[in-house]
Amino acid sequence: MKFSTFYFSGTGNTRWAVETFNAIISEKDHQAAMFSIDFGENLTDEHILKIVQAADCIGLANPIYGGDIPPIMKEFIDRLIKILKPVQTEKKVFVINTFGYVNAFGPNEMKKLLAGSGLVLTAYVNIQLCNNVVTTKPVDRELLNKRMARGKTELTRLADRLLSGRKRIKGHGPQLMIGAMIRKKVPEAIARHHQTLGVNMETCTRCMACVNNCPTGSILFDEGEGFTFLPGCTASMRCYNFCPTGSITMNGIYADPNQVPRYHGPV
């Protein structure tokens, strides 16, 4: 079988999950490929259609932000549906979510997004790792390693179920009631997130890591005006966590990376 996964990863959790899943599939002598939906990848509609048609099963993988999937993944799913509608391609779909505290999104919400697309939700799993939000403590590596081990076990079960043609739908529970409430506020908060970002020019080396790695191309630099953060921001925290000098500010506050550690993902 051939599995192709379209994924979005903020600071590495989801990328690790998809890479781990692909390695498991390969060990079982099947094929697996992954495709980032970042702005810079320039996936054309024709390329996306070829990927879907050539695969036996399609994956969608992303982090969960406050009970919802990131805007960049919602936009991709809408685009995918428009691409597939004229050709009426029916495919099985599996979903891999990563989260830090609780996943309050749920498989029923995903089914709503896929409605009328010909994409049939066959599997939906949650992988708990560590959160990439601002923290004053270093990552608890022991806890992260335990969660990675549990994640690998879950991804192995997912692979086994998909290869045997069986479903694996996880994610139902009381946490979904919380999700229904916070989903009303999350889009508004993410839409405003770019307004909280800035750059401490005293420590910035103008390496352009933030500009080059923004998944939505929402950071611009001009010698005269400096850095500009645009509304297309999807709140990935990539610029904040991966700035080599920790120069990205939030709400005008510069946090010394020696005192406020940044999250660099599972590996």
C-alpha positions as a printed NumPy array, in Angstrom:
array([[  0.   ,   0.   ,   0.   ],
       [  0.993,   3.599,  -0.526],
       [  0.33 ,   6.295,   2.09 ],
       [  0.712,  10.007,   1.372],
       [  0.377,  12.532,   4.184],
       [ -0.157,  16.267,   3.865],
       [  1.062,  17.877,   7.07 ],
       [  1.58 ,  21.156,   8.866],
       [  3.989,  21.339,  11.783],
       [  4.649,  24.397,  13.931],
       [  7.897,  23.651,  15.731],
       [  8.289,  19.969,  14.99 ],
       [  5.761,  17.836,  16.898],
       [  3.623,  16.902,  13.906],
       [  6.604,  16.463,  11.619],
       [  8.077,  13.974,  14.107],
       [  4.76 ,  12.078,  14.276],
       [  4.495,  11.773,  10.485],
       [  8.154,  10.789,  10.109],
       [  7.668,   8.119,  12.786],
       [  4.509,   6.808,  11.088],
       [  6.296,   6.684,   7.717],
       [  9.224,   4.789,   9.213],
       [  6.811,   2.214,  10.685],
       [  5.054,   1.812,   7.319],
       [  8.41 ,   1.374,   5.549],
       [  9.498,  -1.254,   8.08 ],
       [  6.357,  -3.183,   7.131],
       [  7.44 ,  -3.1  ,   3.46 ],
       [  4.895,  -0.533,   2.309],
       [  5.342,   2.961,   0.883],
       [  4.896,   6.265,   2.702],
       [  5.504,   9.863,   1.666],
       [  4.948,  13.221,   3.383],
       [  4.23 ,  16.66 ,   1.926],
       [  4.447,  19.913,   3.855],
       [  1.667,  22.404,   3.123],
       [  3.869,  25.38 ,   4.048],
       [  3.6  ,  28.435,   1.798],
       [  7.16 ,  27.941,   0.525],
       [  6.571,  24.392,  -0.723],
       [  4.544,  25.664,  -3.719],
       [  2.334,  22.584,  -4.087],
       [  0.298,  23.108,  -7.255],
       [ -3.261,  21.825,  -7.663],
       [ -2.027,  19.401, -10.324],
       [  0.658,  18.029,  -8.014],
       [ -1.816,  17.598,  -5.152],
       [ -4.24 ,  15.73 ,  -7.41 ],
       [ -1.489,  13.381,  -8.636],
       [ -0.424,  12.661,  -5.049],
       [ -3.996,  11.809,  -4.033],
       [ -4.712,   9.646,  -7.08 ],
       [ -1.455,   7.685,  -6.705],
       [ -2.015,   6.877,  -3.018],
       [ -4.143,   4.149,  -1.461],
       [ -4.7  ,   6.224,   1.657],
       [ -4.345,   9.956,   2.36 ],
       [ -3.16 ,  11.419,   5.65 ],
       [ -3.833,  14.843,   7.152],
       [ -1.607,  15.778,  10.071],
       [ -1.466,  18.908,  12.184],
       [ -1.209,  20.267,  15.728],
       [ -4.306,  21.249,  17.702],
       [ -4.493,  24.884,  18.797],
       [ -6.994,  25.45 ,  21.61 ],
       [ -9.539,  22.91 ,  20.452],
       [ -9.178,  23.612,  16.732],
       [ -6.943,  22.834,  13.782],
       [ -4.7  ,  25.651,  12.482],
       [ -6.093,  28.007,   9.818],
       [ -3.424,  26.861,   7.352],
       [ -4.761,  23.283,   7.505],
       [ -8.392,  24.405,   7.229],
       [ -7.49 ,  26.38 ,   4.122],
       [ -5.658,  23.367,   2.686],
       [ -8.632,  21.061,   3.283],
       [-10.94 ,  23.544,   1.536],
       [ -8.501,  23.655,  -1.365],
       [ -8.229,  19.861,  -1.466],
       [-12.01 ,  19.498,  -1.653],
       [-12.182,  21.939,  -4.579],
       [ -9.43 ,  20.018,  -6.387],
       [-11.125,  16.644,  -5.901],
       [-14.745,  17.629,  -6.558],
       [-14.546,  17.643, -10.394],
       [-12.816,  14.244, -10.529],
       [-15.   ,  12.625,  -7.818],
       [-12.096,  10.726,  -6.307],
       [-12.976,   8.638,  -3.255],
       [-10.126,   7.947,  -0.841],
       [ -9.699,   6.714,   2.701],
       [ -8.272,   9.358,   5.025],
       [ -6.392,   9.06 ,   8.3  ],
       [ -5.762,  11.998,  10.636],
       [ -2.834,  12.459,  13.008],
       [ -3.206,  15.232,  15.591],
       [ -0.502,  16.376,  17.986],
       [ -1.258,  18.343,  21.144],
       [  0.307,  19.479,  24.395],
       [ -2.512,  19.555,  26.956],
       [ -5.8  ,  18.228,  25.595],
       [ -7.223,  17.617,  22.129],
       [-10.709,  19.08 ,  22.175],
       [-11.276,  18.986,  18.406],
       [-12.519,  15.46 ,  17.742],
       [-13.289,  13.211,  14.756],
       [-16.822,  14.555,  14.24 ],
       [-15.462,  18.043,  13.569],
       [-13.049,  16.592,  11.031],
       [-15.884,  14.724,   9.31 ],
       [-17.722,  18.037,   8.939],
       [-14.702,  19.567,   7.213],
       [-14.434,  16.6  ,   4.827],
       [-18.148,  16.451,   3.998],
       [-18.844,  16.197,   0.268],
       [-15.201,  15.692,  -0.646],
       [-15.145,  11.953,  -1.297],
       [-12.55 ,  11.66 ,   1.479],
       [-13.729,   9.048,   3.99 ],
       [-12.392,   9.302,   7.538],
       [-10.993,   5.879,   8.391],
       [ -8.67 ,   6.701,  11.287],
       [ -8.239,   9.581,  13.723],
       [ -5.541,   9.488,  16.403],
       [ -4.092,  11.898,  18.941],
       [ -0.41 ,  12.086,  19.879],
       [  0.418,  14.012,  23.046],
       [  3.868,  15.588,  23.086],
       [  4.848,  18.951,  24.622],
       [  3.385,  22.383,  24.039],
       [  5.284,  24.957,  22.003],
       [  3.836,  27.992,  23.773],
       [  5.938,  30.365,  25.873],
       [  7.292,  28.756,  29.023],
       [  9.699,  29.732,  31.783],
       [ 10.932,  26.178,  32.263],
       [ 13.117,  23.968,  30.059],
       [ 11.383,  21.074,  28.327],
       [ 11.003,  18.09 ,  30.616],
       [ 12.928,  15.66 ,  28.414],
       [ 11.981,  12.634,  30.514],
       [  8.288,  13.434,  30.136],
       [  8.722,  14.163,  26.43 ],
       [ 10.552,  10.863,  25.87 ],
       [  7.726,   8.963,  27.605],
       [  5.155,  10.698,  25.426],
       [  7.191,   9.984,  22.302],
       [  7.295,   6.298,  23.252],
       [  3.518,   6.246,  23.77 ],
       [  3.121,   8.136,  20.508],
       [  5.146,   5.569,  18.618],
       [  2.968,   2.794,  20.073],
       [ -0.187,   4.597,  18.929],
       [  1.27 ,   5.225,  15.466],
       [  2.18 ,   1.526,  15.197],
       [ -1.425,   0.606,  16.023],
       [ -2.577,   3.11 ,  13.42 ],
       [ -0.327,   1.561,  10.768],
       [ -1.491,  -1.96 ,  11.626],
       [ -5.17 ,  -0.978,  11.428],
       [ -4.775,   0.84 ,   8.116],
       [ -2.816,  -2.024,   6.556],
       [ -5.468,  -4.521,   7.64 ],
       [ -8.327,  -2.351,   6.359],
       [ -9.771,  -1.661,   9.803],
       [-10.806,   1.664,  11.34 ],
       [ -9.183,   3.368,  14.331],
       [-11.205,   6.371,  15.472],
       [ -9.945,   7.887,  18.734],
       [-10.712,  11.24 ,  20.331],
       [-14.289,  10.963,  21.592],
       [-14.808,  12.138,  25.166],
       [-15.914,  14.897,  27.581],
       [-13.077,  17.177,  26.419],
       [-15.045,  17.821,  23.22 ],
       [-17.584,  19.882,  25.18 ],
       [-14.765,  22.206,  26.194],
       [-13.647,  22.378,  22.586],
       [-17.034,  23.612,  21.41 ],
       [-16.676,  26.616,  23.722],
       [-13.052,  27.541,  23.087],
       [-13.332,  27.134,  19.299],
       [-15.455,  30.285,  19.31 ],
       [-12.527,  32.268,  20.712],
       [ -9.529,  30.627,  19.021],
       [-10.029,  32.012,  15.48 ],
       [-10.248,  35.521,  16.899],
       [ -7.091,  35.05 ,  18.98 ],
       [ -5.123,  33.608,  16.042],
       [ -6.318,  36.421,  13.766],
       [ -4.828,  38.899,  16.248],
       [ -1.644,  36.933,  16.943],
       [  0.462,  38.801,  14.362],
       [ -0.284,  42.021,  16.265],
       [  1.485,  40.665,  19.353],
       [  4.725,  39.929,  17.502],
       [  7.723,  42.181,  17.109],
       [ 11.521,  42.13 ,  16.966],
       [ 14.103,  43.326,  19.477],
       [ 16.482,  45.059,  17.059],
       [ 19.238,  45.268,  19.674],
       [ 19.738,  41.489,  19.62 ],
       [ 18.489,  40.722,  16.081],
       [ 21.273,  39.729,  13.651],
       [ 19.035,  40.013,  10.569],
       [ 19.685,  36.365,   9.708],
       [ 16.175,  36.199,   8.186],
       [ 15.413,  32.805,   9.806],
       [ 11.978,  34.119,  10.821],
       [ 11.213,  35.414,   7.317],
       [ 12.434,  32.283,   5.544],
       [ 10.743,  29.801,   7.861],
       [  7.322,  31.39 ,   8.315],
       [  4.86 ,  28.737,   7.021],
       [  2.487,  31.346,   5.594],
       [  5.028,  33.898,   4.347],
       [  3.629,  36.433,   6.814],
       [  6.882,  38.099,   7.903],
       [  8.455,  40.76 ,   5.698],
       [ 11.675,  42.738,   6.104],
       [ 12.582,  46.097,   4.652],
       [ 15.845,  47.891,   5.446],
       [ 13.989,  51.134,   5.957],
       [ 10.94 ,  49.921,   7.873],
       [ 12.27 ,  46.8  ,   9.55 ],
       [ 10.071,  43.737,  10.162],
       [  6.365,  43.569,   9.407],
       [  4.054,  40.792,  10.643],
       [  1.012,  40.179,   8.446],
       [ -2.535,  38.915,   9.212],
       [ -1.818,  35.628,   7.402],
       [  0.053,  34.44 ,  10.529],
       [ -1.144,  30.98 ,  11.591],
       [  0.362,  31.199,  15.125],
       [  2.847,  28.381,  14.547],
       [  5.317,  29.897,  17.067],
       [  8.079,  28.98 ,  14.618],
       [  9.554,  32.482,  14.477],
       [  9.545,  32.83 ,  18.265],
       [ 10.95 ,  29.394,  19.051],
       [ 13.621,  29.174,  16.345],
       [ 15.08 ,  32.678,  16.294],
       [ 18.819,  32.02 ,  16.965],
       [ 19.024,  35.011,  19.32 ],
       [ 15.514,  34.834,  20.755],
       [ 14.814,  38.289,  19.348],
       [ 11.138,  37.794,  18.486],
       [  9.049,  39.654,  21.058],
       [  5.484,  39.029,  22.198],
       [  3.383,  41.98 ,  23.326],
       [  6.527,  44.097,  23.165],
       [  8.379,  41.937,  25.691],
       [ 11.835,  40.557,  24.911],
       [ 12.449,  37.261,  26.721],
       [ 16.104,  36.322,  27.193],
       [ 16.387,  32.753,  25.793],
       [ 18.754,  31.886,  28.651],
       [ 15.941,  32.626,  31.106],
       [ 12.934,  31.689,  28.975],
       [ 13.83 ,  28.509,  27.016],
       [ 12.319,  28.002,  23.576],
       [ 10.711,  24.744,  22.415],
       [ 12.591,  23.173,  19.512],
       [ 10.43 ,  20.106,  18.998],
       [ 10.798,  16.442,  19.978],
       [ 14.272,  16.034,  18.464]])
